[in-house]
Amino acid sequence: MPPQRARRKREAGSLASGLTIAHGARPMSEPLDNAVWQALTGPLARFATGTPPALRFSEDVAPFSALPDAAGDDAWGALRTLAGPGGMAVLFRRGLGAPSGWETLATMPCAQMTYERPEPPAPTAADSPIALGESDGADMLALVAATRPGPFGPRTHQLGRYVGVRDDGRLVAMAGERLRVTGATEISAVRTDPAFQRRGLAAALVTGLVVEILARRAALPARR
């Protein structure tokens, strides 16, 4: 899934970053090929701005924009309007080329890693994680600034469950859920303060989130 940064001449374009998706036993499927669109028209629609055929997250949540699977001239025109003069549209999806009138600035190949096993992973011993919320926002942003995991805004933590580890009151490790599509949840912002690395903190946080994600899936009623 190659993310790309493109720009409309004298205006803006697209970029994306890597994803780590944890989900139940199912093959890679179409929703993951255009995950931002699937999220903004599905489980995370309340965070969307714009109207189809072009959507984006609120700027303080995430930088990603999205187009439908079949992006025609109307979709690119709507994206141009959504980006605005001098603005930028960030796209993360498979099989998309910028049309005439847009300039590609960069293309970044990325890997989607998926958890395919039906059973949850074995617990990893580490400090007990704590749930992170609104009151932890400043500490999360400080850890992000120190470790630079990629796009993380003041409201990114509202997209899903975020957990962390504190040492003497200081947030030293964190991980959380960002994109969600039908049947899949992204684990993102996996960061550890350099002074606390190689203690298994990140592994424990990711493992705990995978266990919770799989448990939520198992609790859903079966479709008929």
N, C-alpha and C positions, 0 to 999 in steps of 0.2 A: 504494500500500500504506500505509494510514494507521495508524501506531502510536498506541496510546492508553494513557493512564494511568487506571486505574479502581481503586476501592477498595470492598471489601465493607464495609457499614456497621459501624463500630467495628473493622474489621480492615483488609484490604489489597486491592490490585488490580493494575493493569497499566500499563506504559509501554514504549516502544521507541525506538530511534534509527535513523538512516539507514544504508543499506548500499551498498557499492560492490562489485558482483560482476563478476569477470572469468572468461570461459569461452569455449568454442569456438563455432563457427558453428551456432547453434540459436536458435529463437525463445524468448521468455519462456514459461515453462511452469509447471505446477502446483507443482512443488517450491519455486519461488521465491515463490509466494504464501503459503507457510507454512514459511519456510526454517528457523526454529529447530526446529520439530517434525521436519522432515526431517533436520536435522543430528543431533538428539539420539536419533533412532531409527535413524540410519544411520551415517555416517562418524565422528561424534563421540560415539557412544553411551557410550564409557568415561568421559565427563565428566558424564553425566546422574545426577541424583538424583531420587528419587521412582519411581513406577511408573505405567504407562499406566492411565487416560487423562490424566494430568497429569505433566509432567516439567519440570525446570529444570537449569541448569548449577550446579555447585558455586559457592558465593558468591564464592570467591576467583578464579574463572575468568571469569565473566560474570554479569550480573544477569538474564538472560532466562529466562522460563518459556515453556511451550508447551502447547497443546491440539491434539487431532487436528482434521482438516478439519471434521468434523461433531461439534461440541462440544455434548453434551447435558448434562442435569442431573448425571449421574454425573461428567462431566469437570470441571464447575465445582465440584462438591463435593470432588473430589480436589484441585483447585487450592486451594480454601479450606484444606484440611488441610495441603497442602504449604507454603502461605504462613505458616500459623500465626498466632496472635493478634498483631496489630500488625505483621505482616510485609507485604511487598509482592511482588506478582507482576508481572513485566514481560513484555508480549506484543508481538510484532512479526509482524503477519500481515494479510492482506486479508479483508474481509468478516466482521467479528466485532462483535457488539454485546453489551454486558454485560447479563445477565439481571436479573430482579428480585432485590433483595438486595445488588446491587453498585452502587457509585457511581462514575461516570466522572469523573475529576479533570481529564483533559486528553486531547486528541487532536492528534497532530502529523503532518501530511502529510509524507511523505518520498519521495524518488526512488530507484529502483534503476537504477544505470547498468551496462550490460552491454557487454562487448567481443564483438562479433558477427562480426568478420572471421576468415576461416579462416587467414590468415597472421599471424605475430607482428608486433608493432610494431617500427619501426626503433629501434636502440639510441640512447640519449641520453647525450651526453658529460657526465660529472661525476666527482667523486671516486669511487674504487673502493669499492663497498659491501662490508661484512663481514657474516658470519652472526652473529646474536645468539642467545644461549642463557642457561642458568641463571646463569652468572657475570655476565651483563649485566643481570640483573633490576633491581637497584637503580638503575642508570643509566637504564633504560627508564622506570621509575616516576618518576624525577626529571624526565625530558623530558616525560612525560605531565602532571605537575603544573605544569610551566612553560607548557604549550601547551593543555591541556585539550581533548583530541580527543573526549571522551566516555568511556563505561565502559571501564576498563582496570584489571584486578586483578593481584595478585601472580603469578597463574598463567596469565593470558591468553596469554602468549607460547608456552605449551605447545600451543595449538590448531593451530599450523602453523608455517611458516617465517617468521621475522622477520629483516630485514636493516637495516643502518644505516650511517651515515657518522660517523667520529670525526675530530675536529680537535685535534691535540696531546693525544690521549688522551680527549678529552671527546666524549660522544655528542651530536651536533648535529642528526641527522635519522634517522628510522626509518619503517618501514612493514612490514606483515606480513599473514598470512592468519588470518582468524578463522572465520566460519561456512563449513562445507563441506557441500554436498548432492551428490547424484548429478549429475555433469556440470557443477558450478559451484563456484567458490571465491570467498569474499569477501576483498577487500583492504581492510584497516582500519588504524586508528592511523597514518595518514599525517601525520607531524608534522615540522616543522623549527623549530629554535630561531630566534626572531625575528632574532637577530644574523646568521644565516646564510641568510636567505630571499633569493629572487630569484637564486639561483645554479643552479637546475635540479636540486637534490638530490632533492626529492620526486618530480619527474617521472622521474628516472633510477631511483629505487628502485621506483616503481610499474611502469615499463616492464620492468625486470628481472624482477619477480615475474610479470607477465603472460606473458613469454616462458617462464619456468619452468613456470607452470601449463599453458600450451598444450603444452609439450614432454612433460609428464607424461601429459596426455590422449592425445597421439599415440602414446605408448609402451604404452598399454593394449591388450590383445588385443581384436580385433574380436568382437562378440557374434554368435552364430549363432542 
